[in-house]
Amino acid sequence: MKKILIIRFSSIGDIVLTSPVIRCIKQQVPDAEVHFAVKKSFYPVVKANPYIDKFHLLEDDLKLLTKNLKEEKFDLIVDLHRNFRSGYIRSSLKVPSACFPKLNIRKWLLVKFKIDLMPEIHIVDRYFKAAASLGIVNDGKGLDYFIPEKDEFNISDLPEGFREGYVAFVIGAKHATKRLPEHKLISVCRMLDRPVILLGGPEDTGMAKNIMAACSPKVCSMCGSLNRTNPPHWFGRQR
């Protein structure tokens, strides 16, 4: 049996982007025991993932987490965060480990100066490079987001126009460089051939109202009314 620790402390989108690696390790490595280290505040994002055998939660004490991880005696660490904290864990546990190519300087050049030196490779495939020694391959099945059964909801409780299917569109983001401008959001909503539910925080409600005014009745907003780490339970169990 291979005991494997995957590290990705934050944030919501980045954690979801690691899900193909988690799935492929569990499915393609015989008898793999998959552990996942994540910030406690983001645990709800992964807690229902059936491909993870055990979670290790980071609160305020990195040394305590590292001490507990040492007791697990891992065979391999797959570092999908690659920052100071994950590096501290790797150096402390003294077991084989691998990181993904983070390309921070190239990303900075792109964001600050529009100099695009980024390779033509998706972030998910860069994550897979950290697990290359396991011989796994991307199965092409996309991202996973598992919702606990207790949070499932009957689709008949949605507005009538949304019961035959809809697109969930997250319009909010922590950083401005990760958000589409309002006119682009309106353009995308108009092009979609299904009803659209807008998702975001309380700070996105004003923009959501503008999008609804431009696109209604095919668009409704749930911005500011949902838990940030739990998507609306009426999404159902989706892949």
C-alpha positions, 0 to 999 in steps of 0.5 A: 500500500502507498500512503500518499499525502496531497497538500493544497491549503487554499483556496476554493477554486484552486482546491477544486482544480486539484480534484482530478489528481486526487481521483486519478491517484485513488483510481490508478494506484493500487491500494493507495491510501490518500490523505489531504492537507487543507486549511480548516476553513476550506475543509467543506470544499472537500469533505464529501470527496470519496477519493480522500481517505483522511483529512489533515486540517491546518488551523493556526499551528503549522508545527502541530500539523507537521507533528501529526503528519510525521506520525502517519509515515507517508510514502510520498508527498504530492505538494500542489500548493508549493509555498512556505508552509507546504515546503516546511512540511516536506522538509520536516517529514523527510520522505520523497516529495514532488511539487508542481511548476508554479510559475509565479514570476511568469504569472506576475509578468502577465498580470502586471505587464501583460507579458505572456510567457505562460506555457500552453498547458492547463493548471490541472496538467501542471498539477499532474506533474507533481504526481508523475512518479506514480505513473498516473495520467489525466483521465480527462473526466474533468473536475469533481465537486461532491455535495453531502447527501444531507445537502441535496435538494429537490429541483422542483423547488427551483423557479419553474424556468430553471427546473429543466437545467441551468448554468451556475455562473460564479461572478465574484472573485477575491482579486479584480484580475480574476473577475470578468468585467460586467459587460463581459458577464452580460455577454456570456449570459446572453450567449448561454442557451440555458437559464443562469444562476449567478453566484458570489458574495454580498459584494457582488449583489450590485453587479448581479442586479445589473446583469439581471436587468440586462438579461432577465428573465433567464438570469437570477441571482443567489449572490450573498445568500449562500455559504461561500464554502458550500454551494447551494444544496439544490445543485445536487450531486454533480461531477 
